[in-house]
Amino acid sequence: MEEQLAARLHVRHAHVCASGTAAVFTALAACGVGAGDEVIVPPFTFVADIECVLWLGAVPVFAEVDTTLCLDPASVAAAITPRTKAVLVVHMCGSMGRIDALEELCRRRGVLLIEDAAQAMGATYRGQPLGTFGRAGVFSFDFVKTMTCGEGGAIATNDAALHEVVQAFTDHGHDHRGADRGADRHPFLGLNFRLSELHAAVGLAQLPKLDRMLEVQRRHKRYLRDGLQDLRRVSFRKVPDAAGDSATFLSFFLPTEAEAREAAGRLASAGVDGCFYWYDNNWHYHRKWQHFQTLASPAALAVQKAGWLPHLSSIHVPRSDALLGRTISMLIKLGWTKTDLEQRRERMRSVLQ
Ligand SMILES: Cc1ncc(COP(=O)(O)O)c(C=O)c1O
């Protein structure tokens, strides 16, 4: 699976592991993100990214997202301090952030770029797979992703030394030098984040289907997007390279928060399922992350003990709030028939007009 994944992503190394969360944790740790380091993160992501930063003893610093629904390079630039170790760009909902600008910024300011492409397997920017621009890229193959192993994840990198650290870290730091596992040495600490052979077998069977799944998603998304194009109240998420969109979601904006919240409710009542209003979502948007705001944890966190974490209770991202308040993202499904699509388009038009 690792060989085929590396070939699919055009990278030198891909390492599979137990989950996307394990992949984020491993990528950060292997890149040297640890106690007291600042990591710039978006307020629109999945809780896993913030969990990993916090468990590593590092400090999440929130920058704004823009109309790509990913980190705004200007806001990231303003958030960089001498303590910034990495920028964690999250390619949300299957499409890309302004990855060229973020890559250039990180290079110029000497900070690591790490990509969370957990939701963007198969997406590309100008032909290059997302997850291969930064020092490391992370993928998830959990049960809601385009390509799934049931549960699973991967870390992609072109850096052989980093790959060595990644593969050892996910197996207790074993150096894997010989055939005798008991004689392995442990150059450093690790954890068990291994993917099982059984899960990998499923992943291996999924990979050859990826292009077909992407093709169907893109066709379905195009049909629905084209069908909403003329609606005065609707505008669409900025996708820097539409040809590379994995098309897992159709994300659009309404003029106001009130209109978006109301439309999300009416879409659900009209039987248009899978329309997410992230602004009120517990998993993906900072407003409902009370457990981070209060640092609720079964065990004391290093950041807490050391007093490194000043204000998670008041994350200040007014531009992201204004944007996400107006955003609805609709899941694109593979199994829709022509009739399903026609019906969905008509119902959406009648709610959103
Ligand atoms: C952006 C993002 N990062 C990381 C993860 C974690 O992946 P997993 O569920 O495989 O642990 C997810 C899962 O939804 C995600 O959406």
The ligand as an SDF file (V2000), in Angstrom:
LIG
                    3D

 16 16  0  0  0  0  0  0  0  0999 V2000
   -9.0470   17.6860    8.4630 C   0  0  0  0  0  0  0  0  0  0  0  0
   -8.9230   16.4120    9.2230 C   0  0  0  0  0  0  0  0  0  0  0  0
   -7.7650   16.1180    9.8410 N   0  0  0  0  0  0  0  0  0  0  0  0
   -7.5950   14.9700   10.5180 C   0  0  0  0  0  0  0  0  0  0  0  0
   -8.6220   14.0570   10.6100 C   0  0  0  0  0  0  0  0  0  0  0  0
   -8.4180   12.8230   11.4180 C   0  0  0  0  0  0  0  0  0  0  0  0
   -8.5670   11.6590   10.6620 O   0  0  0  0  0  0  0  0  0  0  0  0
   -9.0380   10.2810   11.3500 P   0  0  0  0  0  0  0  0  0  0  0  0
  -10.5170   10.3200   11.5110 O   0  0  0  0  0  0  0  0  0  0  0  0
   -8.6030    9.2420   10.3650 O   0  0  0  0  0  0  0  0  0  0  0  0
   -8.3150   10.1590   12.6440 O   0  0  0  0  0  0  0  0  0  0  0  0
   -9.8430   14.3100    9.9920 C   0  0  0  0  0  0  0  0  0  0  0  0
  -10.9600   13.3580   10.0760 C   0  0  0  0  0  0  0  0  0  0  0  0
  -12.1030   13.6790    9.8200 O   0  0  0  0  0  0  0  0  0  0  0  0
  -10.0050   15.5270    9.2820 C   0  0  0  0  0  0  0  0  0  0  0  0
  -11.1510   15.8360    8.6810 O   0  0  0  0  0  0  0  0  0  0  0  0
  1  2  1  0
  2  3  1  0
  2 15  2  0
  3  4  2  0
  4  5  1  0
  5  6  1  0
  5 12  2  0
  6  7  1  0
  7  8  1  0
  8  9  2  0
  8 10  1  0
  8 11  1  0
 12 13  1  0
 12 15  1  0
 13 14  2  0
 15 16  1  0
M  END
$$$$
